[in-house]
Amino acid sequence: MKILVIALSGIGDALMFSPSISLIKKFFPNANIDLLCMFKGVKDIYETNPHLSKIIYFNFMKEGYLKSLFFLLKLRKKYDVTFNVYPSNRKEYNFISYLIGAKKRYAVEYLRMDFQNLGFLNNYRIIENDNFHNVKENLLLTKLFLENEGISFNIDEYVSNANLELFLTESDLKFRDNWYKDKEILDNEFVVGFHAGCSTLKNHIKRRWEPEKFASLGTKLIEKFSAKVILFGGPDEFDLNETINSLMDNKAFVAMTNSIRETSALMSRCNLFVTNDSALMHLASALKLNVIAIFGPTNTNYVHPWRTKHTIATLNLDCQPCFYYSPKPLTCHRYDVKFKCIKELSVDMVYNQIEKLLSSS
């Protein structure tokens, strides 16, 4: 059996399909499972996954329609089964699945904009449930596939024990050890990671907690716990992290890495990780870190830290969540304070969640 996982959305969405890949491989150990992605970060986290046969990396946005079409035609009719990872509610992703031409095309039937985004081009589907985490939605989709192949098992038991899977290499861990040694951070010191960024696509920069608040929180943690604060993020977030560090009188460390796995390796040493709703939040979950997740407009049911100790810092406004998934840019319909859910979340509120988490550890 030849299976293609279509993971064209971001790093976090792709990572939340990893328990499904493991489950498929458990019942079909001889299957060839390939993964199609268009973000380098997704390629980096999956190229060490032992359950996959091949990573197919192609930047559709950069290459344009014509080159993308010729590329997809080379994949046509090569697979028996395709999966569109959840959430992938874009007409382009559904059309790609259809064009590749597997006889069995698995995807979620969305409650919103499903027809407009050509969801009907997939012929094996489950109906979306707003109360379920993305990991569970993906596993229920996998359950449908297994049942169609004559396999039944207790999905609830599997969901309760399924972990996000991230495979670091010896080289990644050596990079971590050398980095901490170079920064003179000792094994017994309290290390706190921050991720102040998140995707900027479709106006999602509005999901970010302000850098001034991260700086104030970092200063407070240094004063209270003698913490070593490390600022994480991709190359496009290095300037953001330098700004935060300057507001902290350069008392933090900026983690400048060459890949998402090197970032993950450095994160694995953290005793606490404070983050926006972002890809690094899901990496922290895979690493089983203590996570403080800062949420504004997005749905915590879908993407809260999965199977790791965490608390969520949020205002719980009546209008939250207002964003589920959409090809449209993120907008706020409030008249008093735009994006109040994130702008009025104070440093003290987040710090209180940290104390709550640490007291229970």
Buried (B, 14 or more C-beta within 10 A) or exposed (E): EBBBBBBBBBBBBBBBBBBBBBBBBEEBEEBBBBBBBBBBBBBBBBBBBEBBEEBBBBEBEEBEEEEBEEBBEEBEEEBBBBBBBBBBBBBBBBBBBBBBBBEBBBBBEBEEBBEEBBBEBBEBBBEBEEEBBBBBBBBBBBBBBBEEEEEEEEBEEBBEEBBBBBBBEEEBEEBBEEBBEEEEBEEEBBBBBBBBBBBEEBEBEBBBBBBEBBBBBBBBBBEEBEBBBBBBBBEEBBEBBBBBBEBBEEBBBBBBBEBBBBBBBBBBBBBBBBBBBBBBBBBBBBBBBBBBBBBBBBBBBBBBBBBBBBBBBBBEBEEBBBBBBBEEEBBBEEEEEEBBBBBEBBBEBBBEBBEEBBEEE
